[in-house]
Amino acid sequence: MTETTIHFIRHGIIENPEEIYYGRLPGFRLGKQGVRQAKAAAKVVSQYQIAAVFSSPLERTIET
């Protein structure tokens, strides 16, 4: 029997000082805290054998 584990990771916190409802708007990148969150997630995920990574095309998601 083959076992498959799926990990879901949400993007890190973005830089949004004007508190714009950004949804799918382009140009919203990770803030400093979001970069730290992404690095922490990468450290955890690096412990696993990853067969594939899927991401939305949004900048913040790709950065994460």
PQR file with spaces between the fields and no chain letter, atoms N, CA, C, O and H, PARSE charges and radii, in Angstrom:
ATOM       1  N    MET     1       0.848   -1.185    0.000 -0.4000 1.5000
ATOM       2  CA   MET     1       0.000    0.000    0.000 -0.0000 2.0000
ATOM       3  C    MET     1       0.890    1.242    0.000  0.5500 1.7000
ATOM       4  O    MET     1       1.845    1.320    0.773 -0.5500 1.4000
ATOM       5  N    THR     2       0.588    2.196   -0.847 -0.4000 1.5000
ATOM       6  CA   THR     2       1.335    3.442   -0.928 -0.0000 2.0000
ATOM       7  C    THR     2       0.618    4.524   -0.136  0.5500 1.7000
ATOM       8  O    THR     2      -0.602    4.668   -0.209 -0.5500 1.4000
ATOM       9  H    THR     2      -0.188    2.133   -1.475  0.4000 1.0000
ATOM      10  N    GLU     3       1.393    5.273    0.613 -0.4000 1.5000
ATOM      11  CA   GLU     3       0.820    6.360    1.411 -0.0000 2.0000
ATOM      12  C    GLU     3       1.234    7.703    0.811  0.5500 1.7000
ATOM      13  O    GLU     3       2.400    7.906    0.472 -0.5500 1.4000
ATOM      14  H    GLU     3       2.384    5.156    0.672  0.4000 1.0000
ATOM      15  N    THR     4       0.291    8.600    0.684 -0.4000 1.5000
ATOM      16  CA   THR     4       0.563    9.940    0.188 -0.0000 2.0000
ATOM      17  C    THR     4       0.164   10.951    1.257  0.5500 1.7000
ATOM      18  O    THR     4      -0.937   10.900    1.805 -0.5500 1.4000
ATOM      19  H    THR     4      -0.656    8.435    0.959  0.4000 1.0000
ATOM      20  N    THR     5       1.073   11.858    1.538 -0.4000 1.5000
ATOM      21  CA   THR     5       0.788   12.930    2.492 -0.0000 2.0000
ATOM      22  C    THR     5       0.779   14.248    1.737  0.5500 1.7000
ATOM      23  O    THR     5       1.679   14.527    0.946 -0.5500 1.4000
ATOM      24  H    THR     5       1.968   11.899    1.093  0.4000 1.0000
ATOM      25  N    ILE     6      -0.232   15.048    1.982 -0.4000 1.5000
ATOM      26  CA   ILE     6      -0.343   16.355    1.330 -0.0000 2.0000
ATOM      27  C    ILE     6      -0.211   17.431    2.399  0.5500 1.7000
ATOM      28  O    ILE     6      -0.909   17.407    3.413 -0.5500 1.4000
ATOM      29  H    ILE     6      -0.964   14.822    2.625  0.4000 1.0000
ATOM      30  N    HIS     7       0.693   18.373    2.159 -0.4000 1.5000
ATOM      31  CA   HIS     7       0.912   19.499    3.071 -0.0000 2.0000
ATOM      32  C    HIS     7       0.367   20.761    2.410  0.5500 1.7000
ATOM      33  O    HIS     7       0.669   21.035    1.248 -0.5500 1.4000
ATOM      34  H    HIS     7       1.261   18.392    1.336  0.4000 1.0000
ATOM      35  N    PHE     8      -0.420   21.516    3.132 -0.4000 1.5000
ATOM      36  CA   PHE     8      -0.931   22.792    2.640 -0.0000 2.0000
ATOM      37  C    PHE     8      -0.225   23.895    3.418  0.5500 1.7000
ATOM      38  O    PHE     8      -0.188   23.874    4.649 -0.5500 1.4000
ATOM      39  H    PHE     8      -0.666   21.294    4.076  0.4000 1.0000
ATOM      40  N    ILE     9       0.330   24.851    2.698 -0.4000 1.5000
ATOM      41  CA   ILE     9       1.008   25.976    3.336 -0.0000 2.0000
ATOM      42  C    ILE     9       0.428   27.255    2.754  0.5500 1.7000
ATOM      43  O    ILE     9       0.394   27.437    1.537 -0.5500 1.4000
ATOM      44  H    ILE     9       0.301   24.868    1.699  0.4000 1.0000
ATOM      45  N    ARG    10      -0.014   28.113    3.611 -0.4000 1.5000
ATOM      46  CA   ARG    10      -0.562   29.401    3.167 -0.0000 2.0000
ATOM      47  C    ARG    10       0.594   30.384    2.984  0.5500 1.7000
ATOM      48  O    ARG    10       1.634   30.248    3.628 -0.5500 1.4000
ATOM      49  H    ARG    10       0.014   27.965    4.599  0.4000 1.0000
ATOM      50  N    HIS    11       0.418   31.349    2.128 -0.4000 1.5000
ATOM      51  CA   HIS    11       1.470   32.347    1.919 -0.0000 2.0000
ATOM      52  C    HIS    11       1.725   33.134    3.203  0.5500 1.7000
ATOM      53  O    HIS    11       0.863   33.210    4.079 -0.5500 1.4000
ATOM      54  H    HIS    11      -0.426   31.460    1.605  0.4000 1.0000
ATOM      55  N    GLY    12       2.914   33.714    3.303 -0.4000 1.5000
ATOM      56  CA   GLY    12       3.266   34.536    4.455 -0.0000 2.0000
ATOM      57  C    GLY    12       2.550   35.878    4.418  0.5500 1.7000
ATOM      58  O    GLY    12       1.860   36.211    3.455 -0.5500 1.4000
ATOM      59  H    GLY    12       3.614   33.652    2.592  0.4000 1.0000
ATOM      60  N    ILE    13       2.730   36.630    5.482 -0.4000 1.5000
ATOM      61  CA   ILE    13       2.094   37.954    5.601 -0.0000 2.0000
ATOM      62  C    ILE    13       2.660   38.900    4.550  0.5500 1.7000
ATOM      63  O    ILE    13       3.869   38.953    4.324 -0.5500 1.4000
ATOM      64  H    ILE    13       3.290   36.359    6.265  0.4000 1.0000
ATOM      65  N    ILE    14       1.769   39.638    3.918 -0.4000 1.5000
ATOM      66  CA   ILE    14       2.191   40.570    2.865 -0.0000 2.0000
ATOM      67  C    ILE    14       2.434   41.961    3.437  0.5500 1.7000
ATOM      68  O    ILE    14       2.055   42.266    4.568 -0.5500 1.4000
ATOM      69  H    ILE    14       0.787   39.595    4.102  0.4000 1.0000
ATOM      70  N    GLU    15       3.069   42.784    2.634 -0.4000 1.5000
ATOM      71  CA   GLU    15       3.270   44.195    2.960 -0.0000 2.0000
ATOM      72  C    GLU    15       2.052   44.944    2.442  0.5500 1.7000
ATOM      73  O    GLU    15       1.846   45.027    1.231 -0.5500 1.4000
ATOM      74  H    GLU    15       3.377   42.537    1.715  0.4000 1.0000
ATOM      75  N    ASN    16       1.244   45.490    3.343 -0.4000 1.5000
ATOM      76  CA   ASN    16       0.006   46.165    2.958 -0.0000 2.0000
ATOM      77  C    ASN    16      -0.293   47.291    3.956  0.5500 1.7000
ATOM      78  O    ASN    16      -1.292   47.231    4.673 -0.5500 1.4000
ATOM      79  H    ASN    16       1.412   45.422    4.326  0.4000 1.0000
ATOM      80  N    PRO    17       0.571   48.321    4.004 -0.5600 1.5000
ATOM      81  CA   PRO    17       0.393   49.373    5.002  0.2800 2.0000
ATOM      82  C    PRO    17      -0.893   50.190    4.843  0.5500 1.7000
ATOM      83  O    PRO    17      -1.367   50.791    5.807 -0.5500 1.4000
ATOM      84  N    GLU    18      -1.454   50.216    3.641 -0.4000 1.5000
ATOM      85  CA   GLU    18      -2.687   50.985    3.409 -0.0000 2.0000
ATOM      86  C    GLU    18      -3.934   50.148    3.652  0.5500 1.7000
ATOM      87  O    GLU    18      -5.053   50.632    3.479 -0.5500 1.4000
ATOM      88  H    GLU    18      -1.069   49.728    2.857  0.4000 1.0000
ATOM      89  N    GLU    19      -3.744   48.886    4.054 -0.4000 1.5000
ATOM      90  CA   GLU    19      -4.840   47.963    4.354 -0.0000 2.0000
ATOM      91  C    GLU    19      -5.850   47.854    3.205  0.5500 1.7000
ATOM      92  O    GLU    19      -7.062   47.881    3.420 -0.5500 1.4000
ATOM      93  H    GLU    19      -2.835   48.493    4.194  0.4000 1.0000
ATOM      94  N    ILE    20      -5.333   47.732    2.007 -0.4000 1.5000
ATOM      95  CA   ILE    20      -6.145   47.565    0.804 -0.0000 2.0000
ATOM      96  C    ILE    20      -6.648   46.125    0.761  0.5500 1.7000
ATOM      97  O    ILE    20      -5.910   45.196    1.089 -0.5500 1.4000
ATOM      98  H    ILE    20      -4.349   47.710    1.832  0.4000 1.0000
ATOM      99  N    TYR    21      -7.906   45.943    0.356 -0.4000 1.5000
ATOM     100  CA   TYR    21      -8.393   44.588    0.135 -0.0000 2.0000
ATOM     101  C    TYR    21      -7.784   44.135   -1.187  0.5500 1.7000
ATOM     102  O    TYR    21      -8.276   44.484   -2.260 -0.5500 1.4000
ATOM     103  H    TYR    21      -8.505   46.698    0.090  0.4000 1.0000
ATOM     104  N    TYR    22      -6.713   43.360   -1.101 -0.4000 1.5000
ATOM     105  CA   TYR    22      -5.907   43.057   -2.275 -0.0000 2.0000
ATOM     106  C    TYR    22      -6.370   41.842   -3.063  0.5500 1.7000
ATOM     107  O    TYR    22      -6.142   41.783   -4.272 -0.5500 1.4000
ATOM     108  H    TYR    22      -6.313   43.076   -0.229  0.4000 1.0000
ATOM     109  N    GLY    23      -7.008   40.874   -2.426 -0.4000 1.5000
ATOM     110  CA   GLY    23      -7.512   39.699   -3.136 -0.0000 2.0000
ATOM     111  C    GLY    23      -6.542   39.174   -4.169  0.5500 1.7000
ATOM     112  O    GLY    23      -5.492   38.632   -3.823 -0.5500 1.4000
ATOM     113  H    GLY    23      -7.193   40.922   -1.445  0.4000 1.0000
ATOM     114  N    ARG    24      -6.883   39.328   -5.430 -0.4000 1.5000
ATOM     115  CA   ARG    24      -6.042   38.838   -6.524 -0.0000 2.0000
ATOM     116  C    ARG    24      -5.275   39.957   -7.231  0.5500 1.7000
ATOM     117  O    ARG    24      -4.715   39.741   -8.305 -0.5500 1.4000
ATOM     118  H    ARG    24      -7.736   39.768   -5.711  0.4000 1.0000
ATOM     119  N    LEU    25      -5.249   41.134   -6.641 -0.4000 1.5000
ATOM     120  CA   LEU    25      -4.525   42.238   -7.264 -0.0000 2.0000
ATOM     121  C    LEU    25      -3.029   41.923   -7.318  0.5500 1.7000
ATOM     122  O    LEU    25      -2.483   41.365   -6.367 -0.5500 1.4000
ATOM     123  H    LEU    25      -5.704   41.309   -5.768  0.4000 1.0000
ATOM     124  N    PRO    26      -2.360   42.276   -8.422 -0.5600 1.5000
ATOM     125  CA   PRO    26      -0.919   42.058   -8.512  0.2800 2.0000
ATOM     126  C    PRO    26      -0.159   43.098   -7.671  0.5500 1.7000
ATOM     127  O    PRO    26      -0.706   44.140   -7.308 -0.5500 1.4000
ATOM     128  N    GLY    27       1.081   42.797   -7.378 -0.4000 1.5000
ATOM     129  CA   GLY    27       1.946   43.767   -6.718 -0.0000 2.0000
ATOM     130  C    GLY    27       2.016   43.665   -5.209  0.5500 1.7000
ATOM     131  O    GLY    27       2.695   44.468   -4.570 -0.5500 1.4000
ATOM     132  H    GLY    27       1.524   41.951   -7.673  0.4000 1.0000
ATOM     133  N    PHE    28       1.333   42.700   -4.628 -0.4000 1.5000
ATOM     134  CA   PHE    28       1.391   42.541   -3.179 -0.0000 2.0000
ATOM     135  C    PHE    28       2.358   41.414   -2.846  0.5500 1.7000
ATOM     136  O    PHE    28       2.054   40.232   -3.009 -0.5500 1.4000
ATOM     137  H    PHE    28       0.781   42.047   -5.148  0.4000 1.0000
ATOM     138  N    ARG    29       3.533   41.818   -2.374 -0.4000 1.5000
ATOM     139  CA   ARG    29       4.605   40.872   -2.077 -0.0000 2.0000
ATOM     140  C    ARG    29       4.680   40.636   -0.575  0.5500 1.7000
ATOM     141  O    ARG    29       4.043   41.332    0.215 -0.5500 1.4000
ATOM     142  H    ARG    29       3.780   42.778   -2.241  0.4000 1.0000
ATOM     143  N    LEU    30       5.465   39.648   -0.206 -0.4000 1.5000
ATOM     144  CA   LEU    30       5.649   39.361    1.215 -0.0000 2.0000
ATOM     145  C    LEU    30       6.334   40.528    1.915  0.5500 1.7000
ATOM     146  O    LEU    30       7.230   41.164    1.359 -0.5500 1.4000
ATOM     147  H    LEU    30       5.983   39.082   -0.848  0.4000 1.0000
ATOM     148  N    GLY    31       5.905   40.794    3.126 -0.4000 1.5000
ATOM     149  CA   GLY    31       6.590   41.756    3.969 -0.0000 2.0000
ATOM     150  C    GLY    31       7.739   41.061    4.693  0.5500 1.7000
ATOM     151  O    GLY    31       7.980   39.874    4.475 -0.5500 1.4000
ATOM     152  H    GLY    31       5.178   40.278    3.577  0.4000 1.0000
ATOM     153  N    LYS    32       8.442   41.784    5.543 -0.4000 1.5000
ATOM     154  CA   LYS    32       9.572   41.196    6.275 -0.0000 2.0000
ATOM     155  C    LYS    32       9.136   40.015    7.124  0.5500 1.7000
ATOM     156  O    LYS    32       9.821   38.993    7.166 -0.5500 1.4000
ATOM     157  H    LYS    32       8.247   42.749    5.720  0.4000 1.0000
ATOM     158  N    GLN    33       8.000   40.148    7.803 -0.4000 1.5000
ATOM     159  CA   GLN    33       7.505   39.041    8.617 -0.0000 2.0000
ATOM     160  C    GLN    33       7.111   37.859    7.735  0.5500 1.7000
ATOM     161  O    GLN    33       7.340   36.707    8.105 -0.5500 1.4000
ATOM     162  H    GLN    33       7.444   40.979    7.769  0.4000 1.0000
ATOM     163  N    GLY    34       6.528   38.131    6.586 -0.4000 1.5000
ATOM     164  CA   GLY    34       6.152   37.064    5.653 -0.0000 2.0000
ATOM     165  C    GLY    34       7.358   36.294    5.145  0.5500 1.7000
ATOM     166  O    GLY    34       7.294   35.076    4.981 -0.5500 1.4000
ATOM     167  H    GLY    34       6.342   39.067    6.285  0.4000 1.0000
ATOM     168  N    VAL    35       8.463   37.000    4.894 -0.4000 1.5000
ATOM     169  CA   VAL    35       9.703   36.335    4.466 -0.0000 2.0000
ATOM     170  C    VAL    35      10.204   35.417    5.581  0.5500 1.7000
ATOM     171  O    VAL    35      10.631   34.292    5.319 -0.5500 1.4000
ATOM     172  H    VAL    35       8.515   37.990    5.027  0.4000 1.0000
ATOM     173  N    ARG    36      10.151   35.900    6.823 -0.4000 1.5000
ATOM     174  CA   ARG    36      10.562   35.050    7.955 -0.0000 2.0000
ATOM     175  C    ARG    36       9.664   33.818    8.064  0.5500 1.7000
ATOM     176  O    ARG    36      10.144   32.717    8.331 -0.5500 1.4000
ATOM     177  H    ARG    36       9.805   36.813    7.036  0.4000 1.0000
ATOM     178  N    GLN    37       8.370   34.009    7.856 -0.4000 1.5000
ATOM     179  CA   GLN    37       7.433   32.882    7.908 -0.0000 2.0000
ATOM     180  C    GLN    37       7.745   31.864    6.803  0.5500 1.7000
ATOM     181  O    GLN    37       7.725   30.656    7.043 -0.5500 1.4000
ATOM     182  H    GLN    37       7.981   34.904    7.639  0.4000 1.0000
ATOM     183  N    ALA    38       8.028   32.353    5.607 -0.4000 1.5000
ATOM     184  CA   ALA    38       8.332   31.468    4.480 -0.0000 2.0000
ATOM     185  C    ALA    38       9.609   30.668    4.755  0.5500 1.7000
ATOM     186  O    ALA    38       9.675   29.476    4.454 -0.5500 1.4000
ATOM     187  H    ALA    38       8.044   33.333    5.412  0.4000 1.0000
ATOM     188  N    LYS    39      10.611   31.319    5.321 -0.4000 1.5000
ATOM     189  CA   LYS    39      11.859   30.614    5.657 -0.0000 2.0000
ATOM     190  C    LYS    39      11.620   29.555    6.728  0.5500 1.7000
ATOM     191  O    LYS    39      12.195   28.469    6.661 -0.5500 1.4000
ATOM     192  H    LYS    39      10.557   32.287    5.566  0.4000 1.0000
ATOM     193  N    ALA    40      10.783   29.858    7.707 -0.4000 1.5000
ATOM     194  CA   ALA    40      10.460   28.884    8.756 -0.0000 2.0000
ATOM     195  C    ALA    40       9.709   27.696    8.157  0.5500 1.7000
ATOM     196  O    ALA    40       9.977   26.549    8.516 -0.5500 1.4000
ATOM     197  H    ALA    40      10.316   30.740    7.761  0.4000 1.0000
ATOM     198  N    ALA    41       8.779   27.961    7.256 -0.4000 1.5000
ATOM     199  CA   ALA    41       8.035   26.880    6.598 -0.0000 2.0000
ATOM     200  C    ALA    41       8.978   26.016    5.764  0.5500 1.7000
ATOM     201  O    ALA    41       8.860   24.791    5.759 -0.5500 1.4000
ATOM     202  H    ALA    41       8.561   28.892    6.965  0.4000 1.0000
ATOM     203  N    ALA    42       9.912   26.654    5.060 -0.4000 1.5000
ATOM     204  CA   ALA    42      10.875   25.911    4.239 -0.0000 2.0000
ATOM     205  C    ALA    42      11.728   24.986    5.099  0.5500 1.7000
ATOM     206  O    ALA    42      12.048   23.868    4.694 -0.5500 1.4000
ATOM     207  H    ALA    42      10.007   27.649    5.064  0.4000 1.0000
ATOM     208  N    LYS    43      12.092   25.455    6.281 -0.4000 1.5000
ATOM     209  CA   LYS    43      12.901   24.630    7.196 -0.0000 2.0000
ATOM     210  C    LYS    43      12.139   23.370    7.597  0.5500 1.7000
ATOM     211  O    LYS    43      12.718   22.285    7.647 -0.5500 1.4000
ATOM     212  H    LYS    43      11.832   26.363    6.610  0.4000 1.0000
ATOM     213  N    VAL    44      10.856   23.506    7.881 -0.4000 1.5000
ATOM     214  CA   VAL    44      10.033   22.352    8.256 -0.0000 2.0000
ATOM     215  C    VAL    44       9.835   21.423    7.067  0.5500 1.7000
ATOM     216  O    VAL    44      10.011   20.211    7.191 -0.5500 1.4000
ATOM     217  H    VAL    44      10.385   24.388    7.841  0.4000 1.0000
ATOM     218  N    VAL    45       9.474   21.976    5.924 -0.4000 1.5000
ATOM     219  CA   VAL    45       9.173   21.177    4.734 -0.0000 2.0000
ATOM     220  C    VAL    45      10.422   20.457    4.214  0.5500 1.7000
ATOM     221  O    VAL    45      10.310   19.389    3.611 -0.5500 1.4000
ATOM     222  H    VAL    45       9.331   22.960    5.823  0.4000 1.0000
ATOM     223  N    SER    46      11.590   21.022    4.439 -0.4000 1.5000
ATOM     224  CA   SER    46      12.829   20.411    3.936 -0.0000 2.0000
ATOM     225  C    SER    46      13.116   19.054    4.578  0.5500 1.7000
ATOM     226  O    SER    46      13.985   18.320    4.107 -0.5500 1.4000
ATOM     227  H    SER    46      11.681   21.889    4.928  0.4000 1.0000
ATOM     228  N    GLN    47      12.404   18.718    5.634 -0.4000 1.5000
ATOM     229  CA   GLN    47      12.588   17.437    6.317 -0.0000 2.0000
ATOM     230  C    GLN    47      11.859   16.295    5.593  0.5500 1.7000
ATOM     231  O    GLN    47      12.033   15.130    5.952 -0.5500 1.4000
ATOM     232  H    GLN    47      11.698   19.314    6.016  0.4000 1.0000
ATOM     233  N    TYR    48      11.066   16.610    4.603 -0.4000 1.5000
ATOM     234  CA   TYR    48      10.259   15.623    3.898 -0.0000 2.0000
ATOM     235  C    TYR    48      10.753   15.437    2.470  0.5500 1.7000
ATOM     236  O    TYR    48      11.376   16.326    1.889 -0.5500 1.4000
ATOM     237  H    TYR    48      10.925   17.556    4.311  0.4000 1.0000
ATOM     238  N    GLN    49      10.462   14.262    1.916 -0.4000 1.5000
ATOM     239  CA   GLN    49      10.712   14.049    0.497 -0.0000 2.0000
ATOM     240  C    GLN    49       9.528   14.648   -0.249  0.5500 1.7000
ATOM     241  O    GLN    49       8.399   14.174   -0.118 -0.5500 1.4000
ATOM     242  H    GLN    49       9.957   13.540    2.388  0.4000 1.0000
ATOM     243  N    ILE    50       9.783   15.670   -1.015 -0.4000 1.5000
ATOM     244  CA   ILE    50       8.715   16.372   -1.736 -0.0000 2.0000
ATOM     245  C    ILE    50       8.712   15.907   -3.189  0.5500 1.7000
ATOM     246  O    ILE    50       9.729   15.997   -3.876 -0.5500 1.4000
ATOM     247  H    ILE    50      10.699   16.055   -1.122  0.4000 1.0000
ATOM     248  N    ALA    51       7.575   15.414   -3.650 -0.4000 1.5000
ATOM     249  CA   ALA    51       7.454   14.939   -5.021 -0.0000 2.0000
ATOM     250  C    ALA    51       6.976   16.042   -5.958  0.5500 1.7000
ATOM     251  O    ALA    51       7.306   16.042   -7.144 -0.5500 1.4000
ATOM     252  H    ALA    51       6.749   15.341   -3.092  0.4000 1.0000
ATOM     253  N    ALA    52       6.191   16.988   -5.421 -0.4000 1.5000
ATOM     254  CA   ALA    52       5.651   18.048   -6.276 -0.0000 2.0000
ATOM     255  C    ALA    52       5.255   19.241   -5.415  0.5500 1.7000
ATOM     256  O    ALA    52       4.919   19.097   -4.240 -0.5500 1.4000
ATOM     257  H    ALA    52       5.923   16.988   -4.457  0.4000 1.0000
ATOM     258  N    VAL    53       5.303   20.413   -6.022 -0.4000 1.5000
ATOM     259  CA   VAL    53       4.852   21.646   -5.367 -0.0000 2.0000
ATOM     260  C    VAL    53       3.898   22.332   -6.334  0.5500 1.7000
ATOM     261  O    VAL    53       4.209   22.499   -7.514 -0.5500 1.4000
ATOM     262  H    VAL    53       5.576   20.530   -6.977  0.4000 1.0000
ATOM     263  N    PHE    54       2.737   22.728   -5.828 -0.4000 1.5000
ATOM     264  CA   PHE    54       1.746   23.436   -6.635 -0.0000 2.0000
ATOM     265  C    PHE    54       1.475   24.779   -5.974  0.5500 1.7000
ATOM     266  O    PHE    54       1.392   24.873   -4.749 -0.5500 1.4000
ATOM     267  H    PHE    54       2.484   22.593   -4.870  0.4000 1.0000
ATOM     268  N    SER    55       1.339   25.804   -6.781 -0.4000 1.5000
ATOM     269  CA   SER    55       1.157   27.151   -6.250 -0.0000 2.0000
ATOM     270  C    SER    55       0.264   27.962   -7.178  0.5500 1.7000
ATOM     271  O    SER    55       0.222   27.722   -8.385 -0.5500 1.4000
ATOM     272  H    SER    55       1.406   25.728   -7.776  0.4000 1.0000
ATOM     273  N    SER    56      -0.446   28.918   -6.603 -0.4000 1.5000
ATOM     274  CA   SER    56      -1.177   29.859   -7.446 -0.0000 2.0000
ATOM     275  C    SER    56      -0.147   30.801   -8.085  0.5500 1.7000
ATOM     276  O    SER    56       1.003   30.829   -7.648 -0.5500 1.4000
ATOM     277  H    SER    56      -0.413   29.112   -5.623  0.4000 1.0000
ATOM     278  N    PRO    57      -0.530   31.561   -9.096 -0.5600 1.5000
ATOM     279  CA   PRO    57       0.410   32.456   -9.763  0.2800 2.0000
ATOM     280  C    PRO    57       0.631   33.791   -9.042  0.5500 1.7000
ATOM     281  O    PRO    57       1.378   34.638   -9.534 -0.5500 1.4000
ATOM     282  N    LEU    58      -0.003   33.987   -7.892 -0.4000 1.5000
ATOM     283  CA   LEU    58       0.147   35.257   -7.174 -0.0000 2.0000
ATOM     284  C    LEU    58       1.565   35.412   -6.617  0.5500 1.7000
ATOM     285  O    LEU    58       2.166   34.443   -6.154 -0.5500 1.4000
ATOM     286  H    LEU    58      -0.609   33.300   -7.492  0.4000 1.0000
ATOM     287  N    GLU    59       2.093   36.642   -6.667 -0.4000 1.5000
ATOM     288  CA   GLU    59       3.469   36.898   -6.232 -0.0000 2.0000
ATOM     289  C    GLU    59       3.760   36.396   -4.828  0.5500 1.7000
ATOM     290  O    GLU    59       4.777   35.743   -4.591 -0.5500 1.4000
ATOM     291  H    GLU    59       1.604   37.429   -7.044  0.4000 1.0000
ATOM     292  N    ARG    60       2.863   36.705   -3.896 -0.4000 1.5000
ATOM     293  CA   ARG    60       3.098   36.327   -2.496 -0.0000 2.0000
ATOM     294  C    ARG    60       3.148   34.820   -2.319  0.5500 1.7000
ATOM     295  O    ARG    60       3.868   34.314   -1.457 -0.5500 1.4000
ATOM     296  H    ARG    60       2.038   37.236   -4.089  0.4000 1.0000
ATOM     297  N    THR    61       2.393   34.108   -3.124 -0.4000 1.5000
ATOM     298  CA   THR    61       2.382   32.655   -3.034 -0.0000 2.0000
ATOM     299  C    THR    61       3.660   32.072   -3.608  0.5500 1.7000
ATOM     300  O    THR    61       4.245   31.159   -3.025 -0.5500 1.4000
ATOM     301  H    THR    61       1.809   34.519   -3.824  0.4000 1.0000
ATOM     302  N    ILE    62       4.091   32.587   -4.734 -0.4000 1.5000
ATOM     303  CA   ILE    62       5.329   32.130   -5.351 -0.0000 2.0000
ATOM     304  C    ILE    62       6.516   32.447   -4.444  0.5500 1.7000
ATOM     305  O    ILE    62       7.412   31.618   -4.290 -0.5500 1.4000
ATOM     306  H    ILE    62       3.616   33.328   -5.207  0.4000 1.0000
ATOM     307  N    GLU    63       6.532   33.628   -3.848 -0.4000 1.5000
ATOM     308  CA   GLU    63       7.624   33.985   -2.919 -0.0000 2.0000
ATOM     309  C    GLU    63       7.683   33.013   -1.744  0.5500 1.7000
ATOM     310  O    GLU    63       8.765   32.599   -1.328 -0.5500 1.4000
ATOM     311  H    GLU    63       5.804   34.302   -3.973  0.4000 1.0000
ATOM     312  N    THR    64       6.528   32.655   -1.218 -0.4000 1.5000
ATOM     313  CA   THR    64       6.488   31.730   -0.090 -0.0000 2.0000
ATOM     314  C    THR    64       6.997   30.375   -0.503  0.5500 1.7000
ATOM     315  O    THR    64       7.041   29.456    0.314 -0.5500 1.4000
ATOM     316  H    THR    64       5.649   32.992   -1.556  0.4000 1.0000
